[in-house]
Amino acid sequence: MSLSIEEKKAIVAEVASIAGEAHSAVAAEYRGLSVGQLTQLRREARDGGVYLRVVKNTLAKRAIEGTEFECMKEGLVGPLILAFSQEDPGGAARVLDKFAKDNKQLEIKIVALGGKLVDPKDIKAVANLPTRDQAISLLMAVMKAPVEKLARTMNEVPGKLVRTVAAIKDAKA
């Protein structure tokens, strides 16, 4: 059953709006996956804050025009499922990489991050990017370290004085 022109326009608009707000995108070939496996992938993507959609390549090319994922246009060939990270840059890569470990039929073809293509073999590096909460906690740890060191150093001065006075007292006794 073919789509009407209005349905195609709606799909392009939906994917374009998601692509405009996404942090990264991954396209994977899903040939050979069963309906149950695809349903499981969609569930995992939804839980991971990833927008997942099977779109005709011509519609996908139109949807990503004018976004930072325009670099993906040349690679959109064959039956592909598009995944856009909405919450953190590594979300889509994390979900698809984890799923591809258990399901060898899912083959990652394109990875785009920050307007640039990343080699699909390097998906582990993208998948290991920290989430927003992890990045904030790392930043706070880095910001907190100098203050803690200063407080320990300032506390050491009176502590050293007390130990010196105690040593003199013991020496005189």
C-alpha positions as CSV (number, residue, x, y, z in Angstrom):
1,M,0.0,0.0,0.0
2,S,1.6,3.3,-1.1
3,L,1.4,6.5,1.0
4,S,-0.5,9.5,-0.2
5,I,1.4,12.8,-0.7
6,E,-0.1,14.2,2.6
7,E,1.1,11.1,4.5
8,K,4.6,11.5,3.0
9,K,4.7,15.2,3.9
10,A,3.7,14.3,7.5
11,I,6.4,11.7,7.8
12,V,9.0,14.1,6.4
13,A,7.9,16.9,8.8
14,E,8.0,14.5,11.8
15,V,11.4,13.1,11.0
16,A,12.8,16.6,10.2
17,S,11.5,18.0,13.5
18,I,13.2,15.2,15.4
19,A,16.4,15.5,13.4
20,G,16.5,19.2,14.1
21,E,16.6,18.6,17.9
22,A,18.6,15.4,18.0
23,H,22.2,15.1,19.3
24,S,23.3,12.2,17.1
25,A,21.9,9.7,14.6
26,V,22.5,6.1,13.6
27,A,21.2,4.3,10.6
28,A,21.3,0.5,10.7
29,E,20.3,-2.2,8.2
30,Y,17.6,-4.4,9.8
31,R,17.3,-7.0,7.0
32,G,16.7,-10.4,8.6
33,L,15.1,-9.3,11.9
34,S,11.8,-10.7,12.9
35,V,8.8,-8.5,14.0
36,G,9.4,-9.6,17.6
37,Q,13.0,-8.5,17.4
38,L,12.1,-5.1,15.9
39,T,9.4,-4.7,18.6
40,Q,12.0,-5.4,21.3
41,L,14.4,-2.9,19.7
42,R,11.7,-0.3,19.6
43,R,11.0,-0.9,23.3
44,E,14.6,-0.6,24.2
45,A,14.9,2.6,22.2
46,R,11.8,4.1,23.9
47,D,13.3,3.3,27.3
48,G,16.6,4.9,26.3
49,G,15.1,8.1,25.0
50,V,15.8,7.3,21.3
51,Y,13.5,8.1,18.4
52,L,13.4,5.0,16.1
53,R,11.7,5.0,12.7
54,V,11.8,3.0,9.5
55,V,11.4,5.5,6.7
56,K,11.8,5.2,3.0
57,N,15.2,6.5,2.0
58,T,13.9,9.2,-0.3
59,L,11.7,10.6,2.5
60,A,14.6,10.3,5.0
61,K,16.9,12.3,2.6
62,R,14.3,15.1,2.4
63,A,13.8,15.1,6.1
64,I,17.4,15.5,7.0
65,E,18.0,18.3,4.5
66,G,19.0,21.5,6.4
67,T,19.9,19.6,9.6
68,E,23.3,18.6,10.9
69,F,22.6,15.1,9.7
70,E,22.7,16.1,6.0
71,C,26.0,14.3,5.8
72,M,24.2,11.0,6.0
73,K,22.4,11.4,2.7
74,E,24.9,9.5,0.6
75,G,24.7,6.4,2.8
76,L,20.9,6.0,2.9
77,V,20.7,2.9,0.8
78,G,18.8,-0.3,1.4
79,P,16.4,-1.1,4.2
80,L,17.5,1.2,7.1
81,I,16.1,2.0,10.5
82,L,16.9,5.5,11.7
83,A,17.7,6.2,15.4
84,F,18.0,9.8,16.7
85,S,19.3,10.5,20.2
86,Q,17.1,13.0,21.9
87,E,18.4,13.0,25.4
88,D,22.2,12.5,25.2
89,P,24.7,12.1,22.3
90,G,25.4,8.5,22.8
91,G,21.9,7.2,23.3
92,A,21.1,5.9,19.8
93,A,24.6,4.3,19.5
94,R,24.2,2.7,22.9
95,V,20.8,1.2,22.2
96,L,21.7,-0.1,18.7
97,D,25.2,-1.3,19.7
98,K,23.7,-3.3,22.6
99,F,21.0,-4.7,20.4
100,A,23.4,-5.6,17.6
101,K,25.5,-7.7,20.1
102,D,22.6,-10.1,20.6
103,N,21.2,-9.8,17.0
104,K,23.9,-10.2,14.4
105,Q,21.4,-9.3,11.6
106,L,21.3,-5.7,12.7
107,E,24.2,-4.0,10.9
108,I,25.2,-0.5,11.7
109,K,25.8,1.5,8.5
110,I,26.0,5.2,9.4
111,V,26.8,7.1,12.6
112,A,26.6,10.9,12.6
113,L,27.6,13.1,15.5
114,G,27.8,16.8,15.5
115,G,27.3,17.2,11.8
116,K,30.1,14.7,11.0
117,L,30.1,11.1,10.0
118,V,31.8,8.7,12.4
119,D,33.1,5.3,11.2
120,P,30.5,2.7,12.1
121,K,33.3,0.6,13.6
122,D,33.8,3.4,16.2
123,I,30.3,3.1,17.5
124,K,31.6,1.9,20.8
125,A,33.3,5.3,21.3
126,V,30.0,7.1,20.6
127,A,28.1,4.7,22.8
128,N,30.4,5.3,25.7
129,L,29.9,9.0,25.7
130,P,28.6,10.1,29.1
131,T,24.9,10.8,29.6
132,R,23.9,14.4,30.7
133,D,23.8,13.4,34.4
134,Q,27.2,11.6,34.2
135,A,28.7,14.6,32.5
136,I,27.4,17.0,35.1
137,S,28.7,14.8,37.9
138,L,32.1,14.6,36.3
139,L,32.1,18.4,35.9
140,M,31.1,18.9,39.6
141,A,33.9,16.5,40.7
142,V,36.5,18.5,38.7
143,M,35.1,21.8,40.1
144,K,35.0,20.5,43.7
145,A,38.6,19.0,43.8
146,P,40.6,22.3,44.2
147,V,38.3,23.5,46.9
148,E,38.7,20.3,48.8
149,K,42.5,20.4,48.5
150,L,42.5,24.0,49.7
151,A,40.4,23.1,52.7
152,R,42.7,20.1,53.6
153,T,45.8,22.2,53.2
154,M,44.3,25.0,55.4
155,N,43.3,22.4,58.0
156,E,46.8,20.9,58.0
157,V,48.5,24.1,59.3
158,P,46.8,24.0,62.8
159,G,47.1,20.2,62.9
160,K,50.8,20.4,62.3
161,L,51.1,23.1,65.0
162,V,49.3,20.8,67.5
163,R,51.5,17.8,66.6
164,T,54.6,20.0,67.0
165,V,53.5,21.3,70.4
166,A,52.7,17.7,71.5
167,A,56.1,16.5,70.4
168,I,57.9,19.3,72.3
169,K,55.8,18.5,75.4
170,D,56.7,14.8,75.1
171,A,60.4,15.7,74.6
172,K,60.4,17.9,77.8
173,A,58.6,15.3,79.9
